[in-house]
Amino acid sequence: MKELSINSESGSADLLDILRILERNQERAETEFPILKSLFQQVAEERLGTAKKETEIAKEVKAMEARIRRAIIRAMHYMAYLGSDDFHNINFENYAHRYFDLEEIHRLIKEMKKSKGAVKSSEMNPRVQMRKFISNLYEDARMMAME
């Protein structure tokens, strides 16, 4: 997450909790990646306890989804920034195509160049593929753990 520049984002803790759940259910995660809502639900239940009301768990799930989406958007903007400087940047080459839709990254790069960096990141709303991001983050974390 540090190489994606999201290690200090609030959504990074949520992502780590999701990775822990995936690791516990490793056999299932290898054959078929779980539905994201069920992962969010499991994390919320672990944090709040299963005795909490459904409404509280649903609020936490929704908040978690928003935090993760913002973290992924931050990572996309960081990748676009790296790509706008140098397409051969090692982090850009390693992560941009793996975690994100390259068309979205290139669109962000064009917007950044057109506005010369004056556009706030909140004004550029990229399309986020959470499932792709989380599944590839999990695969990379497993590979790093094996090394």
N, C-alpha and C positions, 0 to 999 in steps of 0.2 A: 504494500500500500504506500510505502514511502516513495517508491519509484513512480507511482501514479499521483503523488502529491496530495494524498487524502488521508494520511496517517493521523492528522489532528482533527479531521472532520468528525462531527458527532455521529455520522452514519458509519464510521469505521468500526466503532464498538458493536454496532448491530451486525455488520458484515462478519466480524470475528465470531460473534455468537452463532451466526448461521453456519460458518465453517466448522465450528465445534459440533453442531448437531449433525452436519453432513458426515463428519469424521466418525461420530458414534454409529451412524447408520451407513457405514461405508459400502457394504455389500449392495444395499438397495440403490445408493447414489451412483454406483458404477454401472448398474444395469439400466436404470431409468432415473433421470434426474427428477426429484420431487417437485410438486407444484409449489410455486413461491408462496402462495397464501398459506399453505400448510406449514411451511418453514417459519414464516412470520408468526403464525399462531403458536407454534411450539416455543419459539423464543419468548413471546409475550407471556405464555403460561409459566415458563421457567422463571421469568423475572418477577411476575406478579403472584404466582401461585395459582394452582388450578381452582382454588376455592373462591377466587375473585369473580365478580359478576361478569357476564358475557359482554356487557356494554363497556366495562373498563378494559377488558382484553381487546375488544374491537377497536377502541380508541388507541390503544398502544400499537396494535397492528397497523392502523392507518398512519400514525405518527412515525413508526419505524419505516414504513414504505416511503414516506416523504423524505425522511433523513437519508435513506439509502439513495433515493433518486437524486437528491441534491449533491451527495458525495460523488455519484457517478457523473453528473453534469460537470462538477468541478474537475474531475479527472479528464473528461472530454475536452474541456477548455484548456487544461494543462497540455494535453497531447496536441491540440490544435496550435497552441503557442509554440511548442517544440517544433512541430512540423512547419510552421510559418518561418521559423529561423533556418531550419536545416532538415530536409527530408531524410538525411542520413544520420540523424541523431540516434544513438543506440537505443534509448528508451522509446523513441517514436517508432523505430523499426521493430522493436520487440513487442510493443504493447498496442499500438494504434489499431492494427488490423485484427488482433486477437480479441480485444475487449470491446471494440466499438465497430459500428457501421462506418466504413471508410468514407462513404458518400457524405455522411454527417460531419465527419472530421474535416473533410475538404471544404464543405460548405462553411463551417466555422472559420477555417483558415481564410477563405475568401472574404467573409464578413469582417474579420480582424484586419485584413490588408486594406479593404475598402474604407474602413473607418479609422485606420491607422491607430488601432488600439483604444480609441475614444469611447467605443460602445461598451456599456456595462455588460457583464456576463449574464445578468438577469434579462437583458433585452434580446439575447440570442437563445432561443429555447430549442435545443436539439432534441431529436427523438431518441429516447433511451431504451435500450434493450437490456433490461435487468437480468433476465434469465441467462443471456449470453455472458454478461459480465460476471455474474455470480458463479456460473458453472466453470468458466475459464479461470476465475480466481481460485476456486476449489482445486481444480486440476493442477494449477501452478503451485499451490500450497502443498499438495501431496507430493509433487515432484521435488520440491525443496526439502521436504521432510525426509525423503528417501536418500538424499545426498549426504 
